[in-house]
């Protein structure tokens, strides 16, 4: 079956702009996660959804970051007033349930100029 | 709080050599799961293995093997007879019952296999 897909694969924006990153999880996976990976580092947790609700958003760095999953499938990560420090690869993962294996998408590489 | 340490930042070996990647973890929970992921140059994280804290049996899958030792809080990964295609960054990760479902990753080990 299809894996986790993410769009766009690359996004270049200017400081201060708004961006949306999309994640389409594996069909049937109720748990969805967003991570951020900076160069030379391991991924860092941002937010976890179980169904439509954000069960844990403790990793979001500040209130410029927000994510939704309105129908329990596709999720969108939204970043307002982007800053150069937001440049990173944003990874999405999904799993059948919490603590089961998380399968990752190819990521969106965000560059803020 | 939980933590994963991969002390080896970079390792370089010649093809056909065996190589072991180290992983040390910290958690206060008694129920937890350990993972290894591979990240080739293409960037996508590829799942390799998942082990739970109650199963200390070592595991072998082809050229890959994993050694889980709770006494030393380690979950090491060995590649036997390495190949150039094994070149990638390898991440060890931990999720525990108290971690609210978030994976905690180590900083990764860059493995380069030379022909």
Interface residues (C-beta under 8 A of the other chain):
Chain A: X31 X33 X35 X40 X41 X42 X43 X44 X45 X48 X50 X55 X56 X58 X59 X89 X91 X93 X98 X99 X101 X102 X103 X104 X105 X106 X107 X109
Chain B: X4 X33 X35 X37 X42 X43 X44 X45 X46 X47 X50 X91 X93 X95 X97 X100 X101 X102 X103 X104 X105 X106 X107 X108
